[in-house]
Every structure is written in structure tokens, then in C-alpha cells.
Amino acid sequence: MSEHRRKPPQPQGGGRAAARRATQQPSGRRAAPSREAASASHSDSYEEERPYGGRAEARRAAQRGGRRRGAEGGGAGHGGPGGGRRGAGGHDGPGRGGQPSKKRLIDYPRYGKYGWRRWVPSWRQSTALSIGFLGSLMAAGTIAYAVVQVPDENKASEAENNVYYWDDNTPMVSTGGEVNRQIIGFEQIPKDMQWAVVSAENKSFYQDSGVDPMGISRALVNMAKGGQTQGGSTITQQYVKNARLGDQSQTVSRKFKELFISIKVGTEMKKPDILAGYLNTSYYGRGAYGIQAAARTYYGKDAKDLNASQCAFLATLLKGATYYDPAGATEIDPTATAADNTTRATKRWKWILDEMVKDKHLDAAERAKYTEFPMPQKPKKNNKLSGQIGYLVDLAKANFVNNNTRGIKAEDLSRGGYEIHTTFNKKKVSELFEAVQKVEKANIDPKKRPKTDTYVQFGGASVEPSTGKIVAIYGGKDATQHFTNNADQTGAQVGSTFKPFVLAAAMQDGVRDPQGGEVQGENERTKISPDKARYIGKNKLKIKNYDGSIWTNEDGKEWLQTNDGDYSPPTPDIDLREAMRLSVNSPFVQLGMDVGIPQVRQAAIDAGLLESSLAKSNVPSFSIGISDPSAIRMAGSYATFAASGQQRDPYSVSEVFKGGESVYKHKDKPKRAFPAPVADNVTDVLKTVVEKGTGTKAQLTGREAAGKTGTTDGNKSAWFVGYTPQLSTAIDMYRMDDNAESKDRKFEMMYGTGDQESIHGASFPAEIWHDYMEQALKGQAPKPFPKPEPWGEAVWGGGASPSETPSETPSETPSETPSETPSETPSQSAPTPSDTCDKWWGCGENGGANQGGDNGGGNQGGDNGGASGGEPSMSSSPPGGENEGGQNGANNNGGIFGGQGG
């Protein structure tokens, strides 16, 4: 090893220059000295030697000096070929080593650092950047504060009208929030109301500057993430949003605008004026804007006369009247029931009173007086919304709020400015109203028969099968006097109008074969023919499970299904067309058990009924209408049969505009609910009901119509649901005091109502349906129903025997008047020889079969009524009449008490 590797070279000259040259030695491998270099000075030979520490140290030294531009000692001489691996020449050459770059004005990347440290700003740089950013922000804020103008309160807080239109785009009604507002002075607002709002919403109101920076930041972050906005706004901010901005959108730009206006308002306005402005412009529900309107709406008094308890409740409403008004708002959100809203309001009311005590705004002794929730008055409607208009507006409002994708809520709609185009036909709405009034005035007399004719209610809805448009409803006598919309869900059970869904399920899914083995865990099924399938129809039939075992309820009791009037057909078994025509309950109850209640439930849902409206239990009577869907949904589900199995949800709003921009438009989304042959065969069976069954009162002049009657247990509700190819309509009737407290409301029996022994779907409901449909379809060319294709096979359920031949005409005496239902029975189709009774639980009248009773005339209930074709002659009514069975006792648990009537 040479001596030069062990010792650093001695400097050939003192001072800084020599030291710098010593540290800038090239790191490359030394080149062999040339002859010219041999004559160089002794000091040059030292410069060619590698510095102590080797290549790594030399490289680090070079990096500390920055990018090398030349190579003072990296070459072999002036203009030589270069020295080392990286050398690029002598002192005058362009090599990469050499002098470091000089410091710049903005030292970034940082001078004298290497690696990642070059890119980390120094503390001086970081401080300067932060000061610059904050300075810019303050400057921008100062400019924005100086430039922003506070909008005029009176103009911005003035609510606009909402305009509702008929289906022909002519105005129906204009209604908006401006109707119910009255500004009052701060001195007229009770101190308790002032402190209730401060304690509940902004405890630091009298100390803060008008904004809550943390709340604003939280809201901005959530909006930037696409999440829900959060609270945290001060009273000042809420006042600005309500009264100054006139903009309720949840956007970043609106939040910034609100921020600067709030700062300016907080600086320029006095706190009492801000609080008064907030209380005078806030929305309290029921169309009431401002504390004065709210006091009169909820308590029928001026604001100055409110006590602390009432003030606490009104402060509760500011959190959202839809969910805190004890009257409920199910037309806006089904979860906002009266019971749930009362619970929420009571809890928050108590909390606000306790917070007032905690904040020393209410004396504890005064608080102790308020132990009961200050229940407000029941809602009253504006006269603009009298008659059917209020029901139509509520229905359209709910349809829009629940289906728009822009997040427009009831509170937004209540501020007005929307053009709402509905599907309601003015002529048909009037005709439905007149049809109901005609029957009601002619037959219902509460003064003459107070015990039977009081609290009689009618409801109805009419839907286009080809579109799903709700063209007309009857919600009650007057929307300003009777607040329940009878076209919507009322709780009235539909009875035998449910039977078409059982038939559709049996045709589509088939009945289970108890002896046919299993396919993929499911029993083999046979899709039935309504004309070839036969079931036992006798009264008090013992119902069985599909496998032949006796069905019992949770108490071990058997189910004996009754028919209306204890009717039994002249022969033990009956085909399903005949059972539908006469509304015999027993066959359909057993058929539902053979198909499976889950399959029947699904068929009803597929047709268009809401799952929430269907009974949850799987008892046999499920198949004969213990569920309570609305008239609208019943009309819509029968419309599915009219449309050959294409299902469309009923809707009432076609398009909505705001400021000339379309903010909502209905989209047609048809679904295939049933194969066309299934739906068309159901229609054909329901045509028989109208032509010569329990629904003859519904026959239309020169038109085919299909439909079903329905009556429920205890004669507590009666329905007729029917349709033509162009229109499906449901009519229901019941007795209930809707003005009673919720706990006291109950359905009353209708024996003797209208001076009738009992009310059936074949009576007043079918009469209303007929009168309305005759007028509603006037001017439209009659259309025939599609001819049904053959479908299904012959089966014998409930112990029916293929060896027995039914008689053409029942021998029993009809129990109804000749005008209501004929006794003529259609000819029966003989079973094919290949079918055997052994496949279906053996032969014989009893055969262990479950015989489904309830042979009760016309089945009422259903909103999708049917329409019968032609004008067949009237004949005597069938045995059993129209009052179909029903669930007598046992709370639908079976036993000898029967089930829902037809």
C-alpha cells in the first residue's frame, strides 16, 4: 500500500483555497500519469492522489458541495483526457465534479442539504408560509366582509306559492307557506320562548359573534366528503338562512355565503332583533311560519299568552315538525306516526325544560308544575284545500317528497316555488265524488238511524292499468273536516277481494304434491287450471296442511272454515271458477294452504300490494283477506291483471318544476308480475263474477268488466274492486269515528247500516263503482280483454273426488235478493281420466280433506276492482249471499270460528 493512501496530502499553499481543493478531490479511479504530467510540480502529484477515506468520503464531499460543474484536480493536466471514472478533463474541462452551486434567494430545494432533507422546508420557511396563508385568508375575508351585502329581510323571507296542476296542465290549486305568517315585535315574544330556544339551540347566543367556527368546519368537511350535513349553526346563522338568504341548499358556496352574512349581521344587528327575526321566520309545521302563527295553529292563542310548557313544545318543533308534531305526518314519511312523533316530542320537551332550569332561565319550582305534555290542538286545514283538493295535494306532496332524488324535503316544499303537475283528472275526480255522494245521500241517514249510520266512511281510487297513473281518489267528505285520506291505508281489511291473488299464486307457482317427492328441497308442484281444479266447498271445512295433516293453531285448535250463511254447495267439491263466482271461502282457504301462504303473500306483493300492509301471520284465513292495503294499492294491483301481468306502481306526480327547471320527472318502470296467460285467466274468472256472480251490480253498458266483492268478519268493511282494460277502480266502505282519540278508534259493525240487513261488497260499494265507471269511461271506445290461453292441470284438493259429477244448478234456496247475485252455475269441465284422486289425499267427500267454508256471496275488498263484460241478464242470487264468512273470534287463530269473509 502506498504512503499516499495512509496520509492525506500536505497542502501546497496555505489558506482556504488549499483546504477547499483538498476536499474537492475527484472520487473516480486515478488515471495513469502521462509523460507531460511527469514533469509537473510536486504539488500536482499530490492533487492526483485519492483523499484519505476513499471514494465514499469523496462522494459525500461532492454532494455537500452541490452539483459539480468542473474538475479542478480530476484530470491529468490542462485539457487532458480526464481523471478517474467521473472525471471529465483537466482544470478547464467540462467534468461533473467541481464547484458547488451558490445559494438562491428562495433556498428550495435547500442549499447544503442532501437526500430527503433537501425537500423539508426549514422552520423559517414554514413560518413564512403560514403567515402568508393566514394573511391572505384574512385579506380575502376582509374583502368579502366589506363587499357582501345583507339581503333585505322582508323580500327573502316571503314564501312563494306552490301551484298544483291537473293532468291537462290547468291549475288545480295554489298554496304556499305565506298564508300563515304574522310578524310580531320582540316584546310580544314570551321570555320563556326566548330562553327555550337559546337553551335548546345556542346557549352562547348572547356572547358569540354570530358564528360557530367549529360547527361550520364540521359541516364543510361533511359536505366535502359527500356525507350528511350536521348541526352546530348558531341562532344568527339560522336566522340568516331562513330570513336573509332564501336558499336552503346544503352546498359549500351557500355555507360560505351564510358565514360572511352571519358575521356582518352579528356585528350590525342587536341580539334581541336577531332572536326576534329567527322566531318570526322559522317554520313550525302545519303551514305556520313564525311564533305568532305557531301559537294560534297549535294552541289557538296569541304568542304572548303562551306558558313555559307550551313554549318548550314549540321550540321542539324547530328541530323538524314532520317528526315532532304529535298529529303525525305519515303522508310525508310513513315512520312519522302520531305515536312515534308524540314520544319524540315529549322526550325533547322535557329536555328543554330541564335545560332551561340548568341554565337558570326557569325556576325549578315553576318547572315542577309541568308534568303533563301540553298536547296541541288537532290540525285544521286551509279552506283552499276543502273538498277533495286537500287529499289530492297531500297525496301528490307525499309522492314527490318520497320519490325525488334531489333530497327535496317537506320543509323545502312548504316554502313554495314549485310547479307540481299531477296525474289527477278533474272530470274523473268530480265523477267519483258524485257517485259516492249519490249513494250516501240516498241511503245513509245518521239522524234517522244514529246507531247504525253514524261514522260511515267511503274511500276510493282509480288507476290506469297501462300507465299506473292515479286519475281519481275519494278521500272522504272534506279534507278540512275529515283528515284521514280514505283512499290511503285506513286499516280496513279487504276480505274476499284478496282471493284473486291466491288463484294467481296457484296458477303460477302450483300446489304442492304431498306424495310426489321433492325437487331441490321443494315438493313437486302442479300448476292448476281454474276450471279443472276442484276443491271441497262445504261449510265448516276442517283445514289441513298440504301434506294432509290437520292444521292447528298455537293452542292446538283445529280450523273449521265457515262459509257465509253456512252455505254448502249441492255437491261436495266445486271448481275454482265457480268458487270465485259464488265467493265460497273454503276452497280458497285450502288452496292457499296447498300453495303455501308465503307464495300467496309474494303473489300479492308482485301484483303491487305493499308488504307492510299484509298480515304477518300464516294462518289459513290469510287467503281470504285479513290484510288491510289501501284502495290505491288495491286498484293498482288489480290493474296488473288488466295489463296482462305487467305491474306498475301507482303514482300521482308526473313532473315538478322549480324556477323553470325540471327537478323531478316520473319514469315508467313496468315489471313482469305474472305470465300473461296467468293474468288473463284470472281476469276471465273475475269476468264470471260480474257477469253472473256476486258482482252483477257492477255490470257496465256495452263493456267487459272483471271484479270481485268482499266483506269481512263482523260486517266491519265491504269492498268492490273491478276493472276494464282502460281503468281499475277500488271502492271501500266501513264505519269508524276518525275524530276519536287513537286508542278509542275501532271499526264498527254495519248490520242495519243504510237500512240493510248487512253491508256487502255487492251492495253500496258495487253500486258506487258502477255509477263512477259508467261516467268515467264515457266517450272511450270499449276494449275487450285478451282471450286467455289454456293453462294448468286438473287437481283435486281438500278431498275432492274426480269421480263425482257436479250438478249444473245448486239446489239450495238463495239467501240474497234476486237483483244482487245470480244462482246460475257455469258448466263444469270434466276431469281428465289420467288424473287420479290418490295423488291428492284420496277420494270421497271427507277424504281427510280440509274443506274450506265461507261460501259467502260476493267478496268485497280490493282496490283493483274488476269489470264485467256485456250485459248479461240478471237472475237470482247464489246461496250464501255477499256477506262472506269472516273471522269470528279466535283472533284469526282458527278453530270453529272461521275466517275472513268473502
Secondary structure as GFF3:
##gff-version 3
##sequence-region A 1 902
A	DSSP	alpha_helix	3	6	.	.	.	ID=ss1
A	DSSP	alpha_helix	16	23	.	.	.	ID=ss2
A	DSSP	alpha_helix	35	38	.	.	.	ID=ss3
A	DSSP	alpha_helix	42	48	.	.	.	ID=ss4
A	DSSP	alpha_helix	54	64	.	.	.	ID=ss5
A	DSSP	three_ten_helix	115	119	.	.	.	ID=ss6
A	DSSP	alpha_helix	123	147	.	.	.	ID=ss7
A	DSSP	alpha_helix	153	156	.	.	.	ID=ss8
A	DSSP	beta_strand	161	165	.	.	.	ID=ss9
A	DSSP	beta_strand	171	176	.	.	.	ID=ss10
A	DSSP	three_ten_helix	177	179	.	.	.	ID=ss11
A	DSSP	three_ten_helix	186	188	.	.	.	ID=ss12
A	DSSP	alpha_helix	191	201	.	.	.	ID=ss13
A	DSSP	alpha_helix	213	224	.	.	.	ID=ss14
A	DSSP	alpha_helix	235	239	.	.	.	ID=ss15
A	DSSP	pi_helix	240	245	.	.	.	ID=ss16
A	DSSP	alpha_helix	252	268	.	.	.	ID=ss17
A	DSSP	alpha_helix	271	281	.	.	.	ID=ss18
A	DSSP	alpha_helix	291	299	.	.	.	ID=ss19
A	DSSP	three_ten_helix	303	305	.	.	.	ID=ss20
A	DSSP	alpha_helix	308	317	.	.	.	ID=ss21
A	DSSP	alpha_helix	321	324	.	.	.	ID=ss22
A	DSSP	alpha_helix	338	358	.	.	.	ID=ss23
A	DSSP	alpha_helix	364	367	.	.	.	ID=ss24
A	DSSP	three_ten_helix	383	385	.	.	.	ID=ss25
A	DSSP	alpha_helix	389	403	.	.	.	ID=ss26
A	DSSP	alpha_helix	410	414	.	.	.	ID=ss27
A	DSSP	beta_strand	418	422	.	.	.	ID=ss28
A	DSSP	alpha_helix	426	443	.	.	.	ID=ss29
A	DSSP	alpha_helix	450	453	.	.	.	ID=ss30
A	DSSP	beta_strand	456	463	.	.	.	ID=ss31
A	DSSP	beta_strand	470	474	.	.	.	ID=ss32
A	DSSP	three_ten_helix	495	498	.	.	.	ID=ss33
A	DSSP	alpha_helix	499	508	.	.	.	ID=ss34
A	DSSP	beta_strand	511	512	.	.	.	ID=ss35
A	DSSP	beta_strand	518	519	.	.	.	ID=ss36
A	DSSP	beta_strand	522	523	.	.	.	ID=ss37
A	DSSP	beta_strand	525	526	.	.	.	ID=ss38
A	DSSP	beta_strand	534	536	.	.	.	ID=ss39
A	DSSP	beta_strand	541	542	.	.	.	ID=ss40
A	DSSP	beta_strand	560	561	.	.	.	ID=ss41
A	DSSP	three_ten_helix	564	566	.	.	.	ID=ss42
A	DSSP	beta_strand	573	575	.	.	.	ID=ss43
A	DSSP	alpha_helix	576	582	.	.	.	ID=ss44
A	DSSP	alpha_helix	585	595	.	.	.	ID=ss45
A	DSSP	alpha_helix	597	607	.	.	.	ID=ss46
A	DSSP	three_ten_helix	611	613	.	.	.	ID=ss47
A	DSSP	three_ten_helix	620	624	.	.	.	ID=ss48
A	DSSP	alpha_helix	631	642	.	.	.	ID=ss49
A	DSSP	beta_strand	646	647	.	.	.	ID=ss50
A	DSSP	beta_strand	653	658	.	.	.	ID=ss51
A	DSSP	beta_strand	661	665	.	.	.	ID=ss52
A	DSSP	beta_strand	671	672	.	.	.	ID=ss53
A	DSSP	alpha_helix	676	692	.	.	.	ID=ss54
A	DSSP	three_ten_helix	696	698	.	.	.	ID=ss55
A	DSSP	beta_strand	706	711	.	.	.	ID=ss56
A	DSSP	three_ten_helix	713	715	.	.	.	ID=ss57
A	DSSP	beta_strand	717	723	.	.	.	ID=ss58
A	DSSP	beta_strand	728	735	.	.	.	ID=ss59
A	DSSP	three_ten_helix	742	744	.	.	.	ID=ss60
A	DSSP	three_ten_helix	753	755	.	.	.	ID=ss61
A	DSSP	alpha_helix	764	776	.	.	.	ID=ss62
A	DSSP	beta_strand	796	797	.	.	.	ID=ss63
A	DSSP	three_ten_helix	837	840	.	.	.	ID=ss64
A	DSSP	three_ten_helix	890	892	.	.	.	ID=ss65
A	DSSP	three_ten_helix	895	897	.	.	.	ID=ss66
###
